[in-house]
Amino acid sequence: MSDLSNFGFVLPHWFYWGWLAVMPLLMMAWDRWSSSRGVQAIDKNALANEKLQQIEAEMSKTIESDYANWFTRIVDWISEKSGVFISFWTVNAVVFYFFEVVMRYIFNMPTIWVHEASFLLFGMQYLLAGAFALLHGAHVRVDVIYNLLPVRGRIGMDIFTSMFFFMFALALVITSWTFFQNSYSMDERTVETWGIQYWPVKAMMLLGAVLLTLAGLSKLIKDIALFVKLGREQHA
């Protein structure tokens, strides 16, 4: 980092990647510790989230009890925890930009790394959040026809359209692997002054694609189970 000594404080590359890996674990451990001591923040958002989780648990109870599947449970757990993990990265972006504002407008020393560190962080968040969003039904869908169908019809539509999802997901996995392999082999770095490595970002693209594919497979298995169950109930 000697060639960057004239730019004031520059965040080391190793610290950036290491902090993104460790910081969410520390926050999750602290949250569990504080929860065990009864020090939970109670606000409207927290209560709303708790109610939403209760509703989702009730909706999935039938499938979980009648069609217990170790694969879907493991995949859903990974999807849930990966979403919680990367959600804590947002705190870093707030701190980064606060530091940039202070350095730029108070000390007249703008940084060369804050903007790049933040947009790389948001990009990796976007790539890794797909599985969590799919688990909670947060992806955008066209509901013009979907909402007119009965419950079993909606599930059947989800099963039918899943083939398009897997076409996209598998193409994303293959493309991401190619991107990561090429980036790692050449030790690709950004063209900006900070010059941070790009291959970890491409690795997150690959990981996000794999998690999204697994989450889609888990949803398909549960949809088929529920579709069959509702069909039997209709003909009972």
N, C-alpha and C positions, 0 to 999 in steps of 0.2 A: 504494500500500500504506500510505499515511499513516493511513488510518482504522483500520488494524490494528496500529498502533504500540504499543498498550497490551497486546498479547498476546505480547510477547517476540519471539523469532525466528519469522518466518513465511516458509515457502518460497515464493519468487516463482513465479507461474504459468509464466512463460516458461522458467524454469530447470527446472521439473518436466517439462514436455513436451520440452524440448531434451535433458535428461539421459536420458530414456527412449529417445530416438532415437539418441543418440550412445554411451551407455554400453555397450550390447551389442556395437557395432562395435569399440570399444576392447578389450573382453574377448576377442572373437574374434580380433582382430589379435594381442593378447598371447599367446593360446593357440597361435596358429600360430607366432609368433616363438619361444616357449619350446619348442615341439615340434621346431622346426628345430635348436635347440641341445641337444636331447636331455634337456630338463628336464621330463619328463612324470611326473605323479603316478601311482604304481602302487599300487593298492589293489584289494580284492576287487570293489568295484563297477565300477571301470574295466575290470578283466579280464572281468567278466561281460558288460558292455556290448560289449566288443570281440568276445567269442565270439558274442553275439547278432547283431551286425552281420555277422559272417562267415557265420552260418547263413542270415540273410536274403539275403545276397549269393548264396549257393549256390542258394537256392530260386528266386531271380529270374533266375539266369544263363541258363536255357533260354529264357525269354521275351525277355530282352534280346538274346541272340545271334541267335535265329531271327526275331524280330519287332522289330527295332530301329526305334524311332519317335521322331523328334525332339521331337514334342509331349509325349509321356509323359515323356521324359527331362528336358525343361525344367520341366514341372510338378512332377515328383518332386523335382527339385533345389530348386525354390522352396519346396515343402512342407517339405523337410528343413531348409533354412536358416532358414525362418521359425520353425520350432519351436526351433531352437538359439538364434536371436535372442531370442525372448521368454523363454526359460528363464533368461537372465541377469537378468531383471527381479526374480526372487525374491530376489536379493542385496539389492536396494533395500528390499524389504519388511522384511528382517531388520534392516537399518541403521535404517530409519524407526522400527520398534518399539523397538529398543534406545535410540534417542534419546528416544523418548517415556517409557520407563521411567525413564531417568536424570533427565529434566526433571521428571517427576511425583513421584517418590519421594525424590529427593535434593535437588532445588531447589524442590520444591513449586510448579512452574510448568508444568502440563499444557499441551500444544499444542492448537491448533484445526485442524490440518491433517494430522497423521500418519494418523489412522484413515481419513479420507476419501481421502487419497493412496494408501493401501494397498488399500482395497477397490476403488477405481477400477482400480488396477494389476492386481489379481487378476481383475477382471471382463474387462479387455482381454486378459489372458493366456488366459482360458477361451475367449473369442471367436476368438482367433487360432490356438489350438492344434488346432482341428478338423482341418485339412488334415494336419498332422504326425501326429496320432493315427490318421487314416484310412490314411495311407501305411504305418504300422507295425502296422495291425490292432489298435489299442488301444481302439476303441470297444466298448461293451457290446453283446452280441448274445445272443439266446435260442438256446441250443445243444441243446435237447431233441431236435429232429428233425435239425438240421444235422449233429451229430456222427455220426448213424447212416448218413448218406449216403456213397457213395464220393467220391473226389476230384473226378471230373467232375460228380457230382451236386451237390457243394457249390458248385462254380464256377457251375453252372447256376442254383442257388438265389440266388447273389449277383447274377447277371445279371437274374434275374426281379425280385428285390426292389429292384434299383437304380431302378426306375421310381418307387417310393415315396420313395426317397432324393431323387431329383431334384425331385419335387413339393415336398418340404420345403425343399430347398436353394434352388429358384427363388423360393418364397414368402418365404424368409428374405432373399434378395437384394432383392426388390422392397420388402418391409417396411423393411429396413434403409436403403434409399435414401430412402424417405419420411421415416423418422426423422431421418436425417442432414440432408436438405434443410430440413426444418422447424426443426431445432435450429440449423443454421448461419444461416438467415435471421433468426432472432430472437436470435442470440448467446446461446443458452441457457446458464445457469449454475446451479450447485447452490444450494440454499436455505440451506446452512450458512454460517457466518461467513466461511469461507475464500473462497467464491464463485468457484471455479474453473470454467472453461468445460466444458460437457458435449459440445459438438459433436465434439471429437476422439475421445471415447469412441464416439459414434455412427458416426464414420468408421471406427473399428476394427471395429465390428460389421459394417459394409458390406464392408470388406476381408476380414474373416474369412469372411463368407458367400461372397464371390467365390472365395477360395482353397479353401474346402471344396467348392464346385461343380466347380472345375477338378480338384481331387484325385479327386473321384468320377468325373469323366469319364475321367481317366487310368486309374483302376482298372478302369472298365468296358471300355475299349479292350484292356487287358491280359488281363482275364478272358475276353473274347470270343476273343482270339488263342489263349489256352491251351485254352479249351473246344474250339475247332476242331482244334487240334493233338492233343489227347487223343482226340477222336473219330476222327481219321484213323489214329491208332496202334491203336485198338481194331479197326478194320476192315481193318487192313493184313494 
